[in-house]
Amino acid sequence: MYEFKHETERKEKIFKLYQFIFGITVLSTFLYDVFTQPDSFEFPLFRLLIGLVIFFYARKKKAWAVFFLKLLVWMHVVTILLAGLVSIFERFLFN
């Protein structure tokens, strides 16, 4: 099916946004793990390596990597929203 130019550009912008958010989440979880668990460096390094592999193959538009990239971004978004809701409800229910 034919795609118009603006549709392709829009999809590319959305994909770049997914990549940006994924990069931020991979780096932030790596730094969080390193600073909260200074005695264990293997697990954060392994997670960073897996994130970089997914990011590398997602840039090449491999279907499995794009799927995992989008899945992990949405998992982080849902986690942030749930943490925010829990903190709001905790403030109202336990005060």
C-alpha positions in Angstrom: 0.0 0.0 0.0 1.2 3.5 -0.8 2.3 5.7 2.0 2.4 9.5 1.7 5.6 11.3 2.5 4.3 13.0 5.6 3.1 9.6 7.0 6.6 8.2 6.6 8.1 11.2 8.2 5.6 11.0 11.1 6.4 7.3 11.7 10.1 8.1 11.6 9.7 10.9 14.2 7.8 8.6 16.5 10.4 5.9 16.1 13.2 8.3 16.9 11.2 9.3 20.0 11.0 5.7 21.1 14.8 5.4 20.6 15.5 8.5 22.6 13.3 7.4 25.5 14.8 3.9 25.4 18.3 5.3 25.5 17.4 7.4 28.5 15.8 4.5 30.4 18.7 2.2 29.7 21.3 4.8 30.9 19.2 5.8 34.0 18.6 2.2 35.1 22.3 1.4 34.6 23.3 4.5 36.7 20.7 3.7 39.3 21.9 0.1 39.7 25.5 1.2 39.9 25.0 3.7 42.6 22.5 1.7 44.7 24.4 -1.6 44.5 28.1 -0.6 44.5 29.3 -4.1 45.4 27.6 -5.8 42.3 28.7 -4.4 38.9 28.0 -7.5 36.8 24.2 -7.3 36.7 24.0 -3.6 35.7 26.7 -4.1 33.1 24.7 -7.1 31.7 21.5 -5.0 31.5 23.4 -2.2 29.8 24.9 -4.6 27.2 21.4 -6.1 26.5 20.0 -2.6 26.1 22.8 -1.6 23.7 22.2 -4.7 21.6 18.5 -4.0 21.3 19.2 -0.4 20.5 21.8 -1.4 17.8 19.5 -3.8 16.1 16.5 -1.5 16.4 18.4 1.2 14.5 18.8 -1.4 11.7 15.0 -1.8 11.9 15.1 -5.5 12.9 11.5 -6.5 13.8 12.4 -8.3 17.0 14.5 -5.4 18.3 11.8 -2.8 17.4 9.3 -4.9 19.3 11.4 -5.1 22.4 12.3 -1.4 22.2 8.6 -0.4 22.1 7.7 -3.0 24.7 10.3 -1.8 27.2 9.5 1.8 26.6 5.8 1.2 27.3 6.7 -0.9 30.4 8.7 2.0 31.8 5.9 4.5 31.0 3.3 2.3 32.8 5.6 1.8 35.7 6.2 5.6 36.1 2.4 6.2 35.9 1.7 3.5 38.5 4.3 4.8 40.8 2.8 8.3 40.5 -0.7 7.0 41.2 0.4 5.0 44.2 2.2 8.0 45.7 -0.9 10.2 45.1 -3.2 7.6 46.7 -0.8 7.0 49.5 -0.8 10.6 50.4 -4.6 10.8 50.5 -5.3 7.5 52.2 -2.6 7.5 54.9 -2.8 11.1 56.1 
